[in-house]
Amino acid sequence: MRNTGTIYSSAERTPTVLPEMAELLPPLAGEQFAALEADILKNGCYSPVIVNEDMVVIDGHNRQRLCEQHGLPYQMAVFAFEDMLEAKQWALDTQKGRRNLDKWELGKIALRLKPDIEARAKANQSAGGQAFRPSETTEEGLATLPNLPSAPVDTRRELADAVGLGERTMGKVMQIDEHAPPAVKEALDSGDLSIHQGYNITQQVRELPEEQRDEAAAQAVELAKAKKEIQAFDAESDRRHKIAGLFCKAFERAVLLEPTEENVRIWTQCTRMTPEEIEDSAKEARELAEVFAAIAGILETLLPGGDGDAG
């Protein structure tokens, strides 16, 4: 990949949008898309859309779409790529840092790259094998090296490397894509299952007669979702108890303090506070006073007749 340095305006050239590029990454969430639209309407499209030498949009599909929708001008920077696989890989690497893509989403992107990876591997093997010949001896008596076929490509490893997943995880994604019932894939899309859980359910239902797999998978998904809800409830309960514990400890320790002038002097002398440390401690004490004042105000709203609900 290289930046050719060529820049076109949307008034000079019209780019081509290919579905395989536009749909490589999952669409922006509604809030993200709305924020991008608001920014472009306010500030214009200050980041160029990236196109290849055939004027195919490689990166910036959302910006290009919004500009066309609102009749706004934009610029296009021309990059040169070896092939569409390199272009897709570059677009993915560029966007991964901007988006919070989970492992299942990355796995699905890898599967979209599979035809390109297999096509490149086939082309490489063909180039290495068509002209295959054993070692020969030239007229000068020098031996030539044999033209050996290219080594087979490990598709799973190539896919895993393309998106930054482990090979085992990528293998599970491939098994899910090929064999999982719809309920499993839907639960993975919604984030209700992990890849490991989806793979396990897929393997379990494959042992069943085909007509029973969909129902069994749906039941297994519901069970996994129920377990997840219970775990979330337990985690929330733990969080609430930790907060309550912190408040109890804070009050228990605070009431032990007797803020007389003598006690404060003893504290500063025994801890050998510097003037700077005394100043910092005074600021912290005032901040703590504000915290306890805020707590007092909230507690008063929980009393009968207060603004809050004591129940």
C-alpha positions as CSV (number, residue, x, y, z in Angstrom):
1,M,0.0,0.0,0.0
2,R,1.2,3.5,-0.8
3,N,-0.2,7.0,-0.9
4,T,0.0,8.2,-4.5
5,G,-0.3,11.8,-3.4
6,T,-3.2,12.3,-5.8
7,I,-6.2,14.2,-4.5
8,Y,-9.5,14.6,-6.2
9,S,-12.5,16.7,-5.2
10,S,-16.0,15.3,-5.5
11,A,-16.7,17.8,-8.2
12,E,-13.9,16.3,-10.3
13,R,-14.4,12.6,-9.9
14,T,-17.2,10.3,-8.8
15,P,-16.1,7.3,-6.7
16,T,-17.5,3.8,-6.9
17,V,-19.0,2.1,-3.8
18,L,-18.6,-1.7,-3.7
19,P,-20.9,-3.6,-1.3
20,E,-18.0,-5.9,-0.4
21,M,-16.0,-2.9,0.9
22,A,-19.0,-0.9,2.3
23,E,-20.2,-4.0,4.3
24,L,-16.8,-5.2,5.4
25,L,-17.2,-3.6,8.9
26,P,-20.4,-3.6,11.0
27,P,-22.4,-0.3,10.5
28,L,-22.0,2.5,13.0
29,A,-24.4,2.5,15.9
30,G,-27.2,5.1,15.6
31,E,-25.7,7.5,18.1
32,Q,-22.2,7.3,16.4
33,F,-23.7,7.9,13.0
34,A,-25.8,10.8,14.3
35,A,-22.7,12.3,15.9
36,L,-20.7,12.0,12.6
37,E,-23.5,13.6,10.7
38,A,-23.8,16.5,13.1
39,D,-20.0,17.1,12.9
40,I,-20.0,17.0,9.1
41,L,-22.9,19.4,8.9
42,K,-21.2,21.8,11.3
43,N,-17.5,21.5,10.1
44,G,-17.6,19.9,6.7
45,C,-15.8,16.8,5.7
46,Y,-12.3,17.6,6.8
47,S,-10.9,14.0,6.5
48,P,-10.5,12.8,2.9
49,V,-12.3,9.7,1.7
50,I,-9.7,7.0,0.7
51,V,-10.1,5.5,-2.8
52,N,-7.9,3.1,-4.8
53,E,-6.6,3.8,-8.3
54,D,-9.9,2.6,-9.8
55,M,-11.7,5.2,-7.7
56,V,-13.3,2.5,-5.4
57,V,-14.0,3.7,-1.9
58,I,-11.7,1.9,0.5
59,D,-12.2,3.9,3.7
60,G,-14.7,6.6,4.6
61,H,-18.0,5.1,3.4
62,N,-20.0,6.9,6.0
63,R,-18.5,10.3,5.3
64,Q,-19.0,9.8,1.6
65,R,-22.6,8.8,2.0
66,L,-23.4,11.7,4.3
67,C,-21.8,14.2,2.0
68,E,-23.7,12.9,-1.0
69,Q,-26.9,12.9,1.0
70,H,-26.5,16.5,2.1
71,G,-24.9,17.8,-1.1
72,L,-21.6,18.7,0.6
73,P,-18.2,18.6,-1.1
74,Y,-15.4,16.2,-0.1
75,Q,-12.0,15.2,-1.1
76,M,-10.6,11.8,-2.1
77,A,-7.0,10.7,-1.5
78,V,-5.8,8.0,-3.9
79,F,-3.9,5.0,-2.4
80,A,-2.4,2.2,-4.4
81,F,-3.0,-1.4,-3.2
82,E,-1.7,-4.7,-4.5
83,D,-5.2,-6.1,-4.7
84,M,-8.6,-5.9,-2.9
85,L,-7.4,-8.1,-0.1
86,E,-4.7,-5.7,0.8
87,A,-7.2,-2.8,0.5
88,K,-9.6,-4.6,2.9
89,Q,-6.9,-5.5,5.3
90,W,-5.7,-1.8,5.4
91,A,-9.3,-0.6,5.9
92,L,-9.8,-3.1,8.7
93,D,-6.5,-2.1,10.4
94,T,-7.4,1.6,10.1
95,Q,-10.8,1.1,11.6
96,K,-10.0,-1.3,14.4
97,G,-8.4,1.4,16.5
98,R,-11.5,3.6,16.1
99,R,-14.1,1.0,16.9
100,N,-14.8,-1.3,19.8
101,L,-15.1,-4.6,17.9
102,D,-15.6,-7.8,19.9
103,K,-14.1,-11.1,18.9
104,W,-17.3,-12.4,17.2
105,E,-17.5,-9.2,15.1
106,L,-13.8,-9.6,14.2
107,G,-14.4,-13.3,13.3
108,K,-17.3,-12.4,11.0
109,I,-15.0,-9.8,9.3
110,A,-12.4,-12.5,8.8
111,L,-15.0,-14.7,7.1
112,R,-15.7,-11.9,4.6
113,L,-12.0,-11.9,3.8
114,K,-11.9,-15.7,3.2
115,P,-12.7,-15.7,-0.5
116,D,-9.9,-13.1,-1.1
117,I,-7.4,-15.0,1.0
118,E,-8.2,-18.3,-0.8
119,A,-8.1,-16.7,-4.2
120,R,-4.7,-15.2,-3.5
121,A,-3.4,-18.5,-2.2
122,K,-4.7,-20.3,-5.3
123,A,-3.1,-17.7,-7.5
124,N,0.2,-18.1,-5.7
125,Q,0.1,-21.9,-5.9
126,S,-0.8,-21.8,-9.5
127,A,2.1,-19.5,-10.3
128,G,4.4,-21.8,-8.4
129,G,3.1,-25.0,-9.9
130,Q,2.3,-24.3,-13.5
131,A,5.9,-24.0,-14.6
132,F,7.0,-26.9,-12.4
133,R,10.1,-28.7,-13.7
134,P,12.8,-30.9,-12.1
135,S,16.3,-29.6,-11.8
136,E,18.0,-29.4,-15.2
137,T,21.5,-29.0,-16.5
138,T,22.3,-26.1,-18.8
139,E,24.5,-26.2,-21.8
140,E,27.3,-24.8,-19.7
141,G,26.9,-27.7,-17.3
142,L,25.4,-25.7,-14.5
143,A,22.5,-27.2,-12.5
144,T,19.4,-25.2,-12.1
145,L,17.2,-25.4,-9.0
146,P,13.8,-27.1,-9.4
147,N,10.7,-24.9,-9.6
148,L,8.7,-26.3,-6.7
149,P,5.0,-25.7,-6.1
150,S,4.1,-23.1,-3.4
151,A,3.4,-24.5,0.1
152,P,-0.4,-24.8,0.9
153,V,-1.8,-21.8,2.8
154,D,-3.3,-22.4,6.2
155,T,-6.6,-20.5,5.7
156,R,-7.5,-20.5,9.4
157,R,-4.2,-19.0,10.4
158,E,-4.4,-16.4,7.6
159,L,-7.9,-15.4,8.7
160,A,-6.9,-15.3,12.4
161,D,-3.8,-13.1,11.6
162,A,-5.9,-10.8,9.4
163,V,-8.1,-9.7,12.3
164,G,-5.9,-10.4,15.3
165,L,-7.6,-13.4,16.7
166,G,-6.1,-16.6,18.0
167,E,-6.2,-19.6,15.7
168,R,-8.3,-21.7,18.0
169,T,-10.9,-18.9,18.3
170,M,-10.9,-18.4,14.6
171,G,-11.5,-22.2,14.2
172,K,-14.5,-22.0,16.5
173,V,-15.9,-19.0,14.5
174,M,-15.6,-21.0,11.3
175,Q,-17.3,-24.0,12.9
176,I,-20.1,-21.8,14.1
177,D,-20.5,-20.1,10.7
178,E,-20.8,-23.5,9.0
179,H,-22.8,-25.5,11.5
180,A,-24.6,-23.3,14.1
181,P,-28.4,-23.0,14.1
182,P,-29.8,-19.5,13.6
183,A,-30.5,-19.1,17.3
184,V,-26.8,-19.4,18.2
185,K,-25.7,-16.8,15.6
186,E,-28.4,-14.4,16.7
187,A,-27.3,-14.7,20.3
188,L,-23.7,-14.1,19.3
189,D,-24.8,-11.0,17.3
190,S,-26.7,-9.6,20.3
191,G,-23.8,-10.3,22.7
192,D,-25.8,-12.9,24.7
193,L,-23.2,-15.6,24.0
194,S,-19.5,-15.8,23.8
195,I,-17.7,-17.6,21.0
196,H,-16.8,-20.4,23.3
197,Q,-20.4,-20.8,24.4
198,G,-21.7,-20.6,20.9
199,Y,-19.2,-23.2,19.8
200,N,-20.1,-25.6,22.6
201,I,-23.8,-25.4,21.8
202,T,-23.1,-25.9,18.2
203,Q,-21.1,-29.1,18.9
204,Q,-23.7,-30.4,21.3
205,V,-26.7,-30.1,18.9
206,R,-24.7,-31.5,15.9
207,E,-25.1,-34.9,17.7
208,L,-28.9,-34.6,17.4
209,P,-31.1,-35.5,14.4
210,E,-31.3,-32.5,12.1
211,E,-35.0,-31.8,12.8
212,Q,-34.3,-31.4,16.5
213,R,-31.2,-29.1,16.3
214,D,-33.0,-25.7,16.0
215,E,-35.2,-26.2,19.0
216,A,-32.4,-27.7,21.1
217,A,-30.1,-24.8,20.2
218,A,-32.8,-22.3,21.1
219,Q,-33.3,-23.9,24.5
220,A,-29.6,-24.0,25.2
221,V,-29.3,-20.3,24.3
222,E,-32.1,-19.4,26.6
223,L,-30.4,-21.4,29.4
224,A,-27.1,-19.6,28.8
225,K,-28.8,-16.2,28.8
226,A,-30.5,-17.1,32.1
227,K,-27.2,-18.0,33.6
228,K,-25.7,-14.7,32.4
229,E,-28.6,-12.8,34.0
230,I,-28.0,-14.6,37.3
231,Q,-24.3,-13.8,37.1
232,A,-25.1,-10.1,36.3
233,F,-27.5,-10.0,39.3
234,D,-24.8,-11.5,41.6
235,A,-22.2,-9.0,40.3
236,E,-24.6,-6.1,41.0
237,S,-25.4,-7.4,44.4
238,D,-21.6,-7.6,45.2
239,R,-21.2,-4.1,43.9
240,R,-24.0,-2.8,46.1
241,H,-22.6,-4.5,49.2
242,K,-19.1,-3.1,48.5
243,I,-20.5,0.5,48.3
244,A,-22.5,-0.1,51.6
245,G,-19.3,-1.4,53.2
246,L,-17.3,1.6,52.1
247,F,-19.9,4.0,53.6
248,C,-20.0,2.1,56.9
249,K,-16.2,2.1,57.2
250,A,-16.0,5.8,56.4
251,F,-18.5,6.7,59.1
252,E,-17.0,4.3,61.6
253,R,-13.6,5.9,61.2
254,A,-14.8,9.4,61.0
255,V,-16.6,9.3,64.3
256,L,-13.4,8.2,66.0
257,L,-11.8,11.5,65.1
258,E,-11.9,14.3,67.8
259,P,-10.9,17.5,65.9
260,T,-9.5,19.5,68.8
261,E,-6.5,21.8,68.2
262,E,-4.3,19.6,70.3
263,N,-5.2,16.4,68.5
264,V,-4.6,18.0,65.1
265,R,-1.2,19.4,66.2
266,I,-0.2,15.9,67.5
267,W,-1.2,14.4,64.1
268,T,1.0,16.9,62.2
269,Q,3.9,16.6,64.5
270,C,3.9,12.8,64.8
271,T,3.7,12.4,61.0
272,R,6.2,15.1,60.5
273,M,4.1,17.0,58.0
274,T,5.8,19.6,55.9
275,P,4.0,23.0,55.3
276,E,3.0,21.8,51.8
277,E,1.6,18.5,53.2
278,I,-0.4,20.5,55.9
279,E,-1.8,22.7,53.1
280,D,-2.8,19.6,51.0
281,S,-4.4,17.9,54.1
282,A,-6.4,21.1,54.8
283,K,-7.8,21.0,51.2
284,E,-8.6,17.3,51.5
285,A,-10.3,17.9,54.8
286,R,-12.5,20.6,53.3
287,E,-13.3,18.3,50.3
288,L,-14.3,15.5,52.8
289,A,-16.5,18.0,54.6
290,E,-18.3,18.7,51.3
291,V,-18.7,14.9,50.7
292,F,-20.2,14.4,54.2
293,A,-22.5,17.4,53.8
294,A,-23.7,16.0,50.5
295,I,-24.4,12.6,52.2
296,A,-26.3,14.4,55.0
297,G,-28.5,16.2,52.4
298,I,-29.3,12.9,50.6
299,L,-30.1,11.2,53.9
300,E,-32.5,13.9,54.9
301,T,-34.5,13.3,51.6
302,L,-34.9,9.7,52.7
303,L,-36.6,10.6,55.9
304,P,-40.4,10.6,56.1
305,G,-41.7,13.8,54.6
306,G,-38.4,14.2,52.6
307,D,-38.2,14.5,48.8
308,G,-37.0,10.9,48.3
309,D,-38.4,7.5,49.0
310,A,-37.2,5.7,52.2
311,G,-38.5,2.4,50.9
